[in-house]
Amino acid sequence: MNYKGYDIEETPFDGFSIILEMPSKDTRHIATAYTLEEAQEIVDEEVRIMTLLKKLKKERECQKQ
């Protein structure tokens, strides 16, 4: 299942695995969750954090100029 650009795959033992495909086509394991709802919450938090980091980076670049 694709959720906000992250792949959420059901695993036989761990529940759900959250994977992100990088621009280089490598994959990055983000986390494991017991339920699909928990996996979606983890992705939502990851997206929120990455958005804040990108905003911070942009602000710092503007301050340097």
Helices and strands as residue ranges (DSSP letters): E 2-3, E 6-11, E 15-21, E 27-33, H 36-64
